[in-house]
Amino acid sequence: MKLVSVRRKTKNEKRFSEAMGMLTTKVVYIQKTLLNVPVKTLHKYRETYYGKIKDCDDCRISA
């Protein structure tokens, strides 16, 4: 049994970008886990409508 592992998880989130306005995208979180408990988010990214991969720092989370 591994103590430390890396897990990839996909969630739907509402995002806001200046060019497109409000959009709902699938955001992929890559997390380090310790005994299946998430400890740290290593990276998060999203895929655009055209298939490009973008970092989530490009758009803001709307409240």
CHARMM internal coordinates of N, CA and C (Angstrom, degrees):
IC EDIT
DIST 1 N 1 CA 1.4402
DIST 1 CA 1 C 1.5256
ANGL 1 N 1 CA 1 C 109.53
DIST 1 C 2 N 1.3212
ANGL 1 CA 1 C 2 N 116.25
DIHE 1 N 1 CA 1 C 2 N 131.25
DIST 2 N 2 CA 1.4531
ANGL 1 C 2 N 2 CA 121.62
DIHE 1 CA 1 C 2 N 2 CA 180.00
DIST 2 CA 2 C 1.5230
ANGL 2 N 2 CA 2 C 110.48
DIHE 1 C 2 N 2 CA 2 C -81.93
DIST 2 C 3 N 1.3039
ANGL 2 CA 2 C 3 N 116.09
DIHE 2 N 2 CA 2 C 3 N 137.70
DIST 3 N 3 CA 1.4556
ANGL 2 C 3 N 3 CA 119.78
DIHE 2 CA 2 C 3 N 3 CA 175.30
DIST 3 CA 3 C 1.5217
ANGL 3 N 3 CA 3 C 111.12
DIHE 2 C 3 N 3 CA 3 C -84.06
DIST 3 C 4 N 1.3389
ANGL 3 CA 3 C 4 N 116.38
DIHE 3 N 3 CA 3 C 4 N -43.17
DIST 4 N 4 CA 1.4603
ANGL 3 C 4 N 4 CA 121.65
DIHE 3 CA 3 C 4 N 4 CA -179.23
DIST 4 CA 4 C 1.5206
ANGL 4 N 4 CA 4 C 108.29
DIHE 3 C 4 N 4 CA 4 C -116.12
DIST 4 C 5 N 1.3339
ANGL 4 CA 4 C 5 N 116.39
DIHE 4 N 4 CA 4 C 5 N 129.98
DIST 5 N 5 CA 1.4529
ANGL 4 C 5 N 5 CA 120.59
DIHE 4 CA 4 C 5 N 5 CA 177.49
DIST 5 CA 5 C 1.5173
ANGL 5 N 5 CA 5 C 109.31
DIHE 4 C 5 N 5 CA 5 C -142.99
DIST 5 C 6 N 1.3216
ANGL 5 CA 5 C 6 N 115.77
DIHE 5 N 5 CA 5 C 6 N 171.83
DIST 6 N 6 CA 1.4602
ANGL 5 C 6 N 6 CA 122.34
DIHE 5 CA 5 C 6 N 6 CA 178.93
DIST 6 CA 6 C 1.5164
ANGL 6 N 6 CA 6 C 107.35
DIHE 5 C 6 N 6 CA 6 C -116.87
DIST 6 C 7 N 1.3403
ANGL 6 CA 6 C 7 N 116.26
DIHE 6 N 6 CA 6 C 7 N 130.49
DIST 7 N 7 CA 1.4568
ANGL 6 C 7 N 7 CA 121.53
DIHE 6 CA 6 C 7 N 7 CA -176.68
DIST 7 CA 7 C 1.5297
ANGL 7 N 7 CA 7 C 109.27
DIHE 6 C 7 N 7 CA 7 C -122.73
DIST 7 C 8 N 1.3087
ANGL 7 CA 7 C 8 N 115.40
DIHE 7 N 7 CA 7 C 8 N 142.55
DIST 8 N 8 CA 1.4593
ANGL 7 C 8 N 8 CA 122.79
DIHE 7 CA 7 C 8 N 8 CA 177.03
DIST 8 CA 8 C 1.5291
ANGL 8 N 8 CA 8 C 108.03
DIHE 7 C 8 N 8 CA 8 C -111.62
DIST 8 C 9 N 1.3455
ANGL 8 CA 8 C 9 N 116.25
DIHE 8 N 8 CA 8 C 9 N 127.53
DIST 9 N 9 CA 1.4593
ANGL 8 C 9 N 9 CA 121.31
DIHE 8 CA 8 C 9 N 9 CA -176.12
DIST 9 CA 9 C 1.5183
ANGL 9 N 9 CA 9 C 109.21
DIHE 8 C 9 N 9 CA 9 C -133.75
DIST 9 C 10 N 1.3335
ANGL 9 CA 9 C 10 N 117.42
DIHE 9 N 9 CA 9 C 10 N 137.46
DIST 10 N 10 CA 1.4605
ANGL 9 C 10 N 10 CA 122.70
DIHE 9 CA 9 C 10 N 10 CA -179.18
DIST 10 CA 10 C 1.5243
ANGL 10 N 10 CA 10 C 109.63
DIHE 9 C 10 N 10 CA 10 C -113.07
DIST 10 C 11 N 1.3609
ANGL 10 CA 10 C 11 N 115.04
DIHE 10 N 10 CA 10 C 11 N 132.07
DIST 11 N 11 CA 1.4593
ANGL 10 C 11 N 11 CA 120.77
DIHE 10 CA 10 C 11 N 11 CA 177.76
DIST 11 CA 11 C 1.5222
ANGL 11 N 11 CA 11 C 108.61
DIHE 10 C 11 N 11 CA 11 C -133.64
DIST 11 C 12 N 1.3358
ANGL 11 CA 11 C 12 N 116.55
DIHE 11 N 11 CA 11 C 12 N 150.40
DIST 12 N 12 CA 1.4587
ANGL 11 C 12 N 12 CA 121.32
DIHE 11 CA 11 C 12 N 12 CA 172.74
DIST 12 CA 12 C 1.5206
ANGL 12 N 12 CA 12 C 108.39
DIHE 11 C 12 N 12 CA 12 C -87.11
DIST 12 C 13 N 1.3460
ANGL 12 CA 12 C 13 N 116.24
DIHE 12 N 12 CA 12 C 13 N 130.47
DIST 13 N 13 CA 1.4544
ANGL 12 C 13 N 13 CA 121.32
DIHE 12 CA 12 C 13 N 13 CA -179.57
DIST 13 CA 13 C 1.5128
ANGL 13 N 13 CA 13 C 110.20
DIHE 12 C 13 N 13 CA 13 C -135.18
DIST 13 C 14 N 1.3300
ANGL 13 CA 13 C 14 N 115.48
DIHE 13 N 13 CA 13 C 14 N 150.72
DIST 14 N 14 CA 1.4564
ANGL 13 C 14 N 14 CA 120.83
DIHE 13 CA 13 C 14 N 14 CA 173.19
DIST 14 CA 14 C 1.5214
ANGL 14 N 14 CA 14 C 107.78
DIHE 13 C 14 N 14 CA 14 C -88.69
DIST 14 C 15 N 1.3291
ANGL 14 CA 14 C 15 N 116.15
DIHE 14 N 14 CA 14 C 15 N 129.30
DIST 15 N 15 CA 1.4544
ANGL 14 C 15 N 15 CA 122.76
DIHE 14 CA 14 C 15 N 15 CA -178.86
DIST 15 CA 15 C 1.5118
ANGL 15 N 15 CA 15 C 109.15
DIHE 14 C 15 N 15 CA 15 C -127.57
DIST 15 C 16 N 1.3246
ANGL 15 CA 15 C 16 N 116.58
DIHE 15 N 15 CA 15 C 16 N 160.23
DIST 16 N 16 CA 1.4506
ANGL 15 C 16 N 16 CA 122.46
DIHE 15 CA 15 C 16 N 16 CA 177.44
DIST 16 CA 16 C 1.5125
ANGL 16 N 16 CA 16 C 108.70
DIHE 15 C 16 N 16 CA 16 C -129.11
DIST 16 C 17 N 1.3246
ANGL 16 CA 16 C 17 N 116.79
DIHE 16 N 16 CA 16 C 17 N 127.93
DIST 17 N 17 CA 1.4588
ANGL 16 C 17 N 17 CA 121.68
DIHE 16 CA 16 C 17 N 17 CA 174.57
DIST 17 CA 17 C 1.5173
ANGL 17 N 17 CA 17 C 108.53
DIHE 16 C 17 N 17 CA 17 C -125.23
DIST 17 C 18 N 1.3168
ANGL 17 CA 17 C 18 N 116.64
DIHE 17 N 17 CA 17 C 18 N 152.17
DIST 18 N 18 CA 1.4589
ANGL 17 C 18 N 18 CA 121.50
DIHE 17 CA 17 C 18 N 18 CA -177.84
DIST 18 CA 18 C 1.5284
ANGL 18 N 18 CA 18 C 111.42
DIHE 17 C 18 N 18 CA 18 C -63.84
DIST 18 C 19 N 1.3182
ANGL 18 CA 18 C 19 N 117.03
DIHE 18 N 18 CA 18 C 19 N -39.17
DIST 19 N 19 CA 1.4597
ANGL 18 C 19 N 19 CA 120.67
DIHE 18 CA 18 C 19 N 19 CA -174.82
DIST 19 CA 19 C 1.5304
ANGL 19 N 19 CA 19 C 112.65
DIHE 18 C 19 N 19 CA 19 C -75.70
DIST 19 C 20 N 1.3459
ANGL 19 CA 19 C 20 N 117.45
DIHE 19 N 19 CA 19 C 20 N -40.00
DIST 20 N 20 CA 1.4627
ANGL 19 C 20 N 20 CA 120.52
DIHE 19 CA 19 C 20 N 20 CA -172.55
DIST 20 CA 20 C 1.5181
ANGL 20 N 20 CA 20 C 114.04
DIHE 19 C 20 N 20 CA 20 C -107.75
DIST 20 C 21 N 1.3333
ANGL 20 CA 20 C 21 N 118.74
DIHE 20 N 20 CA 20 C 21 N -14.49
DIST 21 N 21 CA 1.4565
ANGL 20 C 21 N 21 CA 120.71
DIHE 20 CA 20 C 21 N 21 CA -176.70
DIST 21 CA 21 C 1.5182
ANGL 21 N 21 CA 21 C 110.73
DIHE 20 C 21 N 21 CA 21 C 82.68
DIST 21 C 22 N 1.3295
ANGL 21 CA 21 C 22 N 116.92
DIHE 21 N 21 CA 21 C 22 N -146.26
DIST 22 N 22 CA 1.4598
ANGL 21 C 22 N 22 CA 121.97
DIHE 21 CA 21 C 22 N 22 CA -177.89
DIST 22 CA 22 C 1.5216
ANGL 22 N 22 CA 22 C 110.36
DIHE 21 C 22 N 22 CA 22 C -77.41
DIST 22 C 23 N 1.3384
ANGL 22 CA 22 C 23 N 116.95
DIHE 22 N 22 CA 22 C 23 N 132.91
DIST 23 N 23 CA 1.4584
ANGL 22 C 23 N 23 CA 121.02
DIHE 22 CA 22 C 23 N 23 CA 176.85
DIST 23 CA 23 C 1.5132
ANGL 23 N 23 CA 23 C 109.74
DIHE 22 C 23 N 23 CA 23 C -146.50
DIST 23 C 24 N 1.3093
ANGL 23 CA 23 C 24 N 116.21
DIHE 23 N 23 CA 23 C 24 N 153.53
DIST 24 N 24 CA 1.4584
ANGL 23 C 24 N 24 CA 123.11
DIHE 23 CA 23 C 24 N 24 CA 176.65
DIST 24 CA 24 C 1.5204
ANGL 24 N 24 CA 24 C 107.49
DIHE 23 C 24 N 24 CA 24 C -108.96
DIST 24 C 25 N 1.3347
ANGL 24 CA 24 C 25 N 116.76
DIHE 24 N 24 CA 24 C 25 N 121.40
DIST 25 N 25 CA 1.4562
ANGL 24 C 25 N 25 CA 121.31
DIHE 24 CA 24 C 25 N 25 CA -177.08
DIST 25 CA 25 C 1.5167
ANGL 25 N 25 CA 25 C 110.63
DIHE 24 C 25 N 25 CA 25 C -129.37
DIST 25 C 26 N 1.3166
ANGL 25 CA 25 C 26 N 115.63
DIHE 25 N 25 CA 25 C 26 N 162.30
DIST 26 N 26 CA 1.4528
ANGL 25 C 26 N 26 CA 121.67
DIHE 25 CA 25 C 26 N 26 CA 172.42
DIST 26 CA 26 C 1.5196
ANGL 26 N 26 CA 26 C 107.69
DIHE 25 C 26 N 26 CA 26 C -88.17
DIST 26 C 27 N 1.3233
ANGL 26 CA 26 C 27 N 116.13
DIHE 26 N 26 CA 26 C 27 N 123.42
DIST 27 N 27 CA 1.4598
ANGL 26 C 27 N 27 CA 121.86
DIHE 26 CA 26 C 27 N 27 CA -179.46
DIST 27 CA 27 C 1.5164
ANGL 27 N 27 CA 27 C 107.83
DIHE 26 C 27 N 27 CA 27 C -110.95
DIST 27 C 28 N 1.3320
ANGL 27 CA 27 C 28 N 116.56
DIHE 27 N 27 CA 27 C 28 N 130.17
DIST 28 N 28 CA 1.4550
ANGL 27 C 28 N 28 CA 122.61
DIHE 27 CA 27 C 28 N 28 CA -179.37
DIST 28 CA 28 C 1.5234
ANGL 28 N 28 CA 28 C 108.43
DIHE 27 C 28 N 28 CA 28 C -101.46
DIST 28 C 29 N 1.3318
ANGL 28 CA 28 C 29 N 115.94
DIHE 28 N 28 CA 28 C 29 N 125.18
DIST 29 N 29 CA 1.4551
ANGL 28 C 29 N 29 CA 122.93
DIHE 28 CA 28 C 29 N 29 CA 177.29
DIST 29 CA 29 C 1.5220
ANGL 29 N 29 CA 29 C 108.26
DIHE 28 C 29 N 29 CA 29 C -106.08
DIST 29 C 30 N 1.3275
ANGL 29 CA 29 C 30 N 117.25
DIHE 29 N 29 CA 29 C 30 N 130.70
DIST 30 N 30 CA 1.4578
ANGL 29 C 30 N 30 CA 122.59
DIHE 29 CA 29 C 30 N 30 CA 172.98
DIST 30 CA 30 C 1.5196
ANGL 30 N 30 CA 30 C 106.11
DIHE 29 C 30 N 30 CA 30 C -107.72
DIST 30 C 31 N 1.3460
ANGL 30 CA 30 C 31 N 116.31
DIHE 30 N 30 CA 30 C 31 N 114.77
DIST 31 N 31 CA 1.4480
ANGL 30 C 31 N 31 CA 121.17
DIHE 30 CA 30 C 31 N 31 CA -173.04
DIST 31 CA 31 C 1.5150
ANGL 31 N 31 CA 31 C 111.47
DIHE 30 C 31 N 31 CA 31 C -122.44
DIST 31 C 32 N 1.3190
ANGL 31 CA 31 C 32 N 115.43
DIHE 31 N 31 CA 31 C 32 N 144.32
DIST 32 N 32 CA 1.4557
ANGL 31 C 32 N 32 CA 121.70
DIHE 31 CA 31 C 32 N 32 CA 171.87
DIST 32 CA 32 C 1.5195
ANGL 32 N 32 CA 32 C 107.06
DIHE 31 C 32 N 32 CA 32 C -87.48
DIST 32 C 33 N 1.3453
ANGL 32 CA 32 C 33 N 117.51
DIHE 32 N 32 CA 32 C 33 N 131.07
DIST 33 N 33 CA 1.4574
ANGL 32 C 33 N 33 CA 121.29
DIHE 32 CA 32 C 33 N 33 CA -178.25
DIST 33 CA 33 C 1.5237
ANGL 33 N 33 CA 33 C 109.97
DIHE 32 C 33 N 33 CA 33 C -120.91
DIST 33 C 34 N 1.3080
ANGL 33 CA 33 C 34 N 114.79
DIHE 33 N 33 CA 33 C 34 N 146.35
DIST 34 N 34 CA 1.4537
ANGL 33 C 34 N 34 CA 122.41
DIHE 33 CA 33 C 34 N 34 CA 175.44
DIST 34 CA 34 C 1.5186
ANGL 34 N 34 CA 34 C 106.86
DIHE 33 C 34 N 34 CA 34 C -121.33
DIST 34 C 35 N 1.3120
ANGL 34 CA 34 C 35 N 117.41
DIHE 34 N 34 CA 34 C 35 N 111.73
DIST 35 N 35 CA 1.4670
ANGL 34 C 35 N 35 CA 123.86
DIHE 34 CA 34 C 35 N 35 CA -175.04
DIST 35 CA 35 C 1.5299
ANGL 35 N 35 CA 35 C 111.25
DIHE 34 C 35 N 35 CA 35 C 54.63
DIST 35 C 36 N 1.3278
ANGL 35 CA 35 C 36 N 116.23
DIHE 35 N 35 CA 35 C 36 N 46.25
DIST 36 N 36 CA 1.4709
ANGL 35 C 36 N 36 CA 125.72
DIHE 35 CA 35 C 36 N 36 CA 178.76
DIST 36 CA 36 C 1.5219
ANGL 36 N 36 CA 36 C 113.79
DIHE 35 C 36 N 36 CA 36 C 62.83
DIST 36 C 37 N 1.3124
ANGL 36 CA 36 C 37 N 118.22
DIHE 36 N 36 CA 36 C 37 N 21.81
DIST 37 N 37 CA 1.4607
ANGL 36 C 37 N 37 CA 123.22
DIHE 36 CA 36 C 37 N 37 CA 174.10
DIST 37 CA 37 C 1.5243
ANGL 37 N 37 CA 37 C 107.05
DIHE 36 C 37 N 37 CA 37 C -113.23
DIST 37 C 38 N 1.3461
ANGL 37 CA 37 C 38 N 119.05
DIHE 37 N 37 CA 37 C 38 N 122.20
DIST 38 N 38 CA 1.4701
ANGL 37 C 38 N 38 CA 120.47
DIHE 37 CA 37 C 38 N 38 CA -178.62
DIST 38 CA 38 C 1.5241
ANGL 38 N 38 CA 38 C 111.49
DIHE 37 C 38 N 38 CA 38 C -62.47
DIST 38 C 39 N 1.3337
ANGL 38 CA 38 C 39 N 115.62
DIHE 38 N 38 CA 38 C 39 N 128.79
DIST 39 N 39 CA 1.4580
ANGL 38 C 39 N 39 CA 121.59
DIHE 38 CA 38 C 39 N 39 CA -178.34
DIST 39 CA 39 C 1.5142
ANGL 39 N 39 CA 39 C 110.91
DIHE 38 C 39 N 39 CA 39 C -105.82
DIST 39 C 40 N 1.3446
ANGL 39 CA 39 C 40 N 116.71
DIHE 39 N 39 CA 39 C 40 N -46.12
DIST 40 N 40 CA 1.4556
ANGL 39 C 40 N 40 CA 120.38
DIHE 39 CA 39 C 40 N 40 CA -173.51
DIST 40 CA 40 C 1.5208
ANGL 40 N 40 CA 40 C 109.40
DIHE 39 C 40 N 40 CA 40 C -149.00
DIST 40 C 41 N 1.3380
ANGL 40 CA 40 C 41 N 116.49
DIHE 40 N 40 CA 40 C 41 N 140.13
DIST 41 N 41 CA 1.4557
ANGL 40 C 41 N 41 CA 121.41
DIHE 40 CA 40 C 41 N 41 CA 173.84
DIST 41 CA 41 C 1.5168
ANGL 41 N 41 CA 41 C 108.12
DIHE 40 C 41 N 41 CA 41 C -88.69
DIST 41 C 42 N 1.3252
ANGL 41 CA 41 C 42 N 116.74
DIHE 41 N 41 CA 41 C 42 N 116.68
DIST 42 N 42 CA 1.4561
ANGL 41 C 42 N 42 CA 121.56
DIHE 41 CA 41 C 42 N 42 CA -177.85
DIST 42 CA 42 C 1.5201
ANGL 42 N 42 CA 42 C 111.75
DIHE 41 C 42 N 42 CA 42 C -81.07
DIST 42 C 43 N 1.3426
ANGL 42 CA 42 C 43 N 116.73
DIHE 42 N 42 CA 42 C 43 N -41.46
DIST 43 N 43 CA 1.4583
ANGL 42 C 43 N 43 CA 120.73
DIHE 42 CA 42 C 43 N 43 CA -176.15
DIST 43 CA 43 C 1.5214
ANGL 43 N 43 CA 43 C 108.56
DIHE 42 C 43 N 43 CA 43 C -159.11
DIST 43 C 44 N 1.3313
ANGL 43 CA 43 C 44 N 116.63
DIHE 43 N 43 CA 43 C 44 N 149.14
DIST 44 N 44 CA 1.4544
ANGL 43 C 44 N 44 CA 120.49
DIHE 43 CA 43 C 44 N 44 CA 171.18
DIST 44 CA 44 C 1.5239
ANGL 44 N 44 CA 44 C 108.01
DIHE 43 C 44 N 44 CA 44 C -139.35
DIST 44 C 45 N 1.3242
ANGL 44 CA 44 C 45 N 115.29
DIHE 44 N 44 CA 44 C 45 N 138.78
DIST 45 N 45 CA 1.4521
ANGL 44 C 45 N 45 CA 121.35
DIHE 44 CA 44 C 45 N 45 CA -178.26
DIST 45 CA 45 C 1.5069
ANGL 45 N 45 CA 45 C 109.73
DIHE 44 C 45 N 45 CA 45 C -147.19
DIST 45 C 46 N 1.3358
ANGL 45 CA 45 C 46 N 115.45
DIHE 45 N 45 CA 45 C 46 N 165.68
DIST 46 N 46 CA 1.4499
ANGL 45 C 46 N 46 CA 121.25
DIHE 45 CA 45 C 46 N 46 CA 179.45
DIST 46 CA 46 C 1.5170
ANGL 46 N 46 CA 46 C 109.35
DIHE 45 C 46 N 46 CA 46 C -134.71
DIST 46 C 47 N 1.3291
ANGL 46 CA 46 C 47 N 115.69
DIHE 46 N 46 CA 46 C 47 N 156.76
DIST 47 N 47 CA 1.4581
ANGL 46 C 47 N 47 CA 121.58
DIHE 46 CA 46 C 47 N 47 CA 178.07
DIST 47 CA 47 C 1.5120
ANGL 47 N 47 CA 47 C 108.08
DIHE 46 C 47 N 47 CA 47 C -105.84
DIST 47 C 48 N 1.3314
ANGL 47 CA 47 C 48 N 117.16
DIHE 47 N 47 CA 47 C 48 N 132.93
DIST 48 N 48 CA 1.4570
ANGL 47 C 48 N 48 CA 121.20
DIHE 47 CA 47 C 48 N 48 CA -178.49
DIST 48 CA 48 C 1.5283
ANGL 48 N 48 CA 48 C 110.11
DIHE 47 C 48 N 48 CA 48 C -80.84
DIST 48 C 49 N 1.3090
ANGL 48 CA 48 C 49 N 115.56
DIHE 48 N 48 CA 48 C 49 N 175.51
DIST 49 N 49 CA 1.4582
ANGL 48 C 49 N 49 CA 122.18
DIHE 48 CA 48 C 49 N 49 CA 178.59
DIST 49 CA 49 C 1.5268
ANGL 49 N 49 CA 49 C 111.07
DIHE 48 C 49 N 49 CA 49 C -61.70
DIST 49 C 50 N 1.3180
ANGL 49 CA 49 C 50 N 116.69
DIHE 49 N 49 CA 49 C 50 N -31.76
DIST 50 N 50 CA 1.4652
ANGL 49 C 50 N 50 CA 121.58
DIHE 49 CA 49 C 50 N 50 CA -177.27
DIST 50 CA 50 C 1.5217
ANGL 50 N 50 CA 50 C 113.03
DIHE 49 C 50 N 50 CA 50 C -90.52
DIST 50 C 51 N 1.3234
ANGL 50 CA 50 C 51 N 118.86
DIHE 50 N 50 CA 50 C 51 N 2.41
DIST 51 N 51 CA 1.4541
ANGL 50 C 51 N 51 CA 121.80
DIHE 50 CA 50 C 51 N 51 CA 176.44
DIST 51 CA 51 C 1.5159
ANGL 51 N 51 CA 51 C 114.81
DIHE 50 C 51 N 51 CA 51 C 95.43
DIST 51 C 52 N 1.3380
ANGL 51 CA 51 C 52 N 118.55
DIHE 51 N 51 CA 51 C 52 N 0.77
DIST 52 N 52 CA 1.4561
ANGL 51 C 52 N 52 CA 120.66
DIHE 51 CA 51 C 52 N 52 CA 177.42
DIST 52 CA 52 C 1.5210
ANGL 52 N 52 CA 52 C 109.89
DIHE 51 C 52 N 52 CA 52 C -76.75
DIST 52 C 53 N 1.3256
ANGL 52 CA 52 C 53 N 116.84
DIHE 52 N 52 CA 52 C 53 N 150.05
DIST 53 N 53 CA 1.4545
ANGL 52 C 53 N 53 CA 122.42
DIHE 52 CA 52 C 53 N 53 CA 176.74
DIST 53 CA 53 C 1.5215
ANGL 53 N 53 CA 53 C 107.72
DIHE 52 C 53 N 53 CA 53 C -101.04
DIST 53 C 54 N 1.3572
ANGL 53 CA 53 C 54 N 116.58
DIHE 53 N 53 CA 53 C 54 N 126.95
DIST 54 N 54 CA 1.4588
ANGL 53 C 54 N 54 CA 121.41
DIHE 53 CA 53 C 54 N 54 CA -179.52
DIST 54 CA 54 C 1.5135
ANGL 54 N 54 CA 54 C 109.90
DIHE 53 C 54 N 54 CA 54 C -125.92
DIST 54 C 55 N 1.3198
ANGL 54 CA 54 C 55 N 115.17
DIHE 54 N 54 CA 54 C 55 N 148.69
DIST 55 N 55 CA 1.4536
ANGL 54 C 55 N 55 CA 121.16
DIHE 54 CA 54 C 55 N 55 CA 175.17
DIST 55 CA 55 C 1.5258
ANGL 55 N 55 CA 55 C 108.60
DIHE 54 C 55 N 55 CA 55 C -74.03
DIST 55 C 56 N 1.3018
ANGL 55 CA 55 C 56 N 118.58
DIHE 55 N 55 CA 55 C 56 N 148.54
DIST 56 N 56 CA 1.4679
ANGL 55 C 56 N 56 CA 121.57
DIHE 55 CA 55 C 56 N 56 CA -176.79
DIST 56 CA 56 C 1.5268
ANGL 56 N 56 CA 56 C 112.74
DIHE 55 C 56 N 56 CA 56 C -76.16
DIST 56 C 57 N 1.3130
ANGL 56 CA 56 C 57 N 119.45
DIHE 56 N 56 CA 56 C 57 N -5.52
DIST 57 N 57 CA 1.4577
ANGL 56 C 57 N 57 CA 121.00
DIHE 56 CA 56 C 57 N 57 CA 176.49
DIST 57 CA 57 C 1.5226
ANGL 57 N 57 CA 57 C 111.18
DIHE 56 C 57 N 57 CA 57 C -75.49
DIST 57 C 58 N 1.3352
ANGL 57 CA 57 C 58 N 118.20
DIHE 57 N 57 CA 57 C 58 N -11.52
DIST 58 N 58 CA 1.4648
ANGL 57 C 58 N 58 CA 121.92
DIHE 57 CA 57 C 58 N 58 CA -179.80
DIST 58 CA 58 C 1.5198
ANGL 58 N 58 CA 58 C 112.72
DIHE 57 C 58 N 58 CA 58 C -71.74
DIST 58 C 59 N 1.3262
ANGL 58 CA 58 C 59 N 118.03
DIHE 58 N 58 CA 58 C 59 N -25.71
DIST 59 N 59 CA 1.4555
ANGL 58 C 59 N 59 CA 120.39
DIHE 58 CA 58 C 59 N 59 CA -177.91
DIST 59 CA 59 C 1.5253
ANGL 59 N 59 CA 59 C 109.78
DIHE 58 C 59 N 59 CA 59 C -130.71
DIST 59 C 60 N 1.3026
ANGL 59 CA 59 C 60 N 115.73
DIHE 59 N 59 CA 59 C 60 N 154.60
DIST 60 N 60 CA 1.4577
ANGL 59 C 60 N 60 CA 121.68
DIHE 59 CA 59 C 60 N 60 CA -176.42
DIST 60 CA 60 C 1.5266
ANGL 60 N 60 CA 60 C 110.00
DIHE 59 C 60 N 60 CA 60 C -93.74
DIST 60 C 61 N 1.3388
ANGL 60 CA 60 C 61 N 115.54
DIHE 60 N 60 CA 60 C 61 N 151.17
DIST 61 N 61 CA 1.4578
ANGL 60 C 61 N 61 CA 120.34
DIHE 60 CA 60 C 61 N 61 CA 173.02
DIST 61 CA 61 C 1.5177
ANGL 61 N 61 CA 61 C 107.76
DIHE 60 C 61 N 61 CA 61 C -82.47
DIST 61 C 62 N 1.3140
ANGL 61 CA 61 C 62 N 117.02
DIHE 61 N 61 CA 61 C 62 N 128.30
DIST 62 N 62 CA 1.4631
ANGL 61 C 62 N 62 CA 120.30
DIHE 61 CA 61 C 62 N 62 CA 179.43
DIST 62 CA 62 C 1.5217
ANGL 62 N 62 CA 62 C 108.92
DIHE 61 C 62 N 62 CA 62 C -87.73
DIST 62 C 63 N 1.3117
ANGL 62 CA 62 C 63 N 116.21
DIHE 62 N 62 CA 62 C 63 N 148.92
DIST 63 N 63 CA 1.4569
ANGL 62 C 63 N 63 CA 120.23
DIHE 62 CA 62 C 63 N 63 CA -177.39
DIST 63 CA 63 C 1.4898
ANGL 63 N 63 CA 63 C 112.46
DIHE 62 C 63 N 63 CA 63 C -97.39
END
COOR INIT
IC SEED 1 N 1 CA 1 C
IC BUILD
